[in-house]
Structures are given as structure tokens and as C-alpha cells.
């Protein structure tokens, strides 16, 4: 760094350049302190030169909103983020214009004020379930474990936000690590579970009016060569049901059922997801089959 005396001895053109580079290195050394010192001036707009760049720093909230919201199509994110696209791709951080607007709208439901209020208790519940998986004498890579914990929660919250927006319907039931929707139009039952490995779509369902319709559906499905679990009276997904299950060729589980009442348990002997591993379900495991093929007998269930 040049002293103030040395700067004053330079010709004006060289002095301006030297000050611009000095400012730049000061900013690189401690960005937070640099911005705090600018803010302490009390000016809404500060123009300065950093290295070879002309920089304008805004401090007034209304001015910032004008640039970032009202005039966003006239503003570019800068050379740094443009180069970052080679590594990060065209994501929310780097995208501009219509691409950025589309991605921003997709994530907005997750940041609605009502959803934000629930994040605190949700994080506590998620951490408590994770803590309960520890055992004495275990050695764990905490960096990897925290990444898995964070990703599981992000996938789960993102799924709730996405499906609530997709069907314009809030979840009918939310439990620790569990949410379901009862959608009238189109008629659909959707369930998501929080799972460490991601993949939060757990199963889909077709709800009928009577147990006889479940039995008829099961007979029709087995008649076409699909492997079902038979018709059972059970507790599943916090409800008592008469149900049958089938697994499609891609591995998605489909439940054909009639709900007969509400229940406090996720499944028999399982109060909620804190009593078992993430991603468990009441669906018995059935082998994936192609339509019309005669499958091998299904294995036993998970709950």
C-alpha cells in the first residue's frame, strides 16, 4: 500500500489509478469493513473506482428495490457471475431475464411468510430425528452428514412448496417429515416424506367411496397380470383404510383405497417418522412389472 504522502507526490492521472487499486485491495482484504465504512458516510449513492471498474453502491432501500425489482431487465449481474455460469450453470444465482424470473417464481412459495414461520420447529424436529440415529462408538464424517441432513430438509420443503403451488392447494395433513394433499380437481392423493437420500415423492393414491370398489380394483389389476398386495384393513399414513397396492414399472407405488377414519399413528407400531428411518411407508414392497406380465410373488412389507 502506498502512503498518503507518496500518493500526493504522484501526477493526478497516476494518483487516481493508484487510489483505485488501493481501494480495490482494501476491499478484498476486508469486504465487510469496507462496506461498513462506505455506509457510515450516510450517503444514499456512492460512486467510486475499484481497480479498473467504475462502481456505484446503493444504500437507500427504495433505490435498491427500483434496481432489483422494477428495472431488473435493464441491469446485468456482472462479469463475475457471467463467468460463474461455466461452473454453476444457468441457475437462480446466475440467470437473468426470463430464465431468472421463471426460477424465482418456482422458489417463491418456500419463502412465503406463513411457511417461514414453520421452519424453526421443522428444523428442530429434523435435527432431533437425525440425533436419534447416532449410536455409541460410531465414527461419522460430520461434513457429509450435515450435507445429507441439509439436503433432506431442502428436498422436503421444496417438495411441499412445489406441490402446493402446482395444485393451488395447501397440504391436508402435515406431520414430522410427512405431508399429504387431498386434491379434488384433478382428483389425486399425493404424499411426500422427508428422506436423507432425497426423492421425496413417496407414493400416489386413488381414493374410492367404498371398500367394494377397492376389491373390484384389486381384482381387475390382478386379472391383467399386475402384482398387488391383496385387500387389507390397515392403518397407514395417519388414517385407517381398506387398501391394495401396486408398483408401476418405474418403481412408483400406487395405493387404491377407501379411508375409514383418522389415526394418530403413521402405521401400526410407528407413531411417526421419528420412530423409524426416513422415507418409510406403509406400502408393502411389490416387484416392478410391465403391464400384462406375470410377476414373481411380492416380498414382505416395510411397515
Secondary structure, DSSP 4 states (H G I P E B T S, - for coil): ---HHHHHHS-HHHHHHHHHHHHHHHHHH-HHHHHHHHHTT--SEEEEEETTEEEEEE--HHHHHIIIIITGGG----HHHHHHHHHH-S-TTT--HHHHHHHHHHHHGGG-HHHHHHHHHHHHHHHHHHHTT--TT----HHHHHHHHHHHHHHHHHHHHHHHHHTT---SEEETTEEEEEETTTTEEEEEE--TT---EEEEEEE-SSHHHHHHHHHHHHHTT--B---EEEEETTEEEEEEEEE-TTS-EEEEEEEEEE-SSSBTTB-SGGGS-TT--SPBP-----TT--PPPP--B--
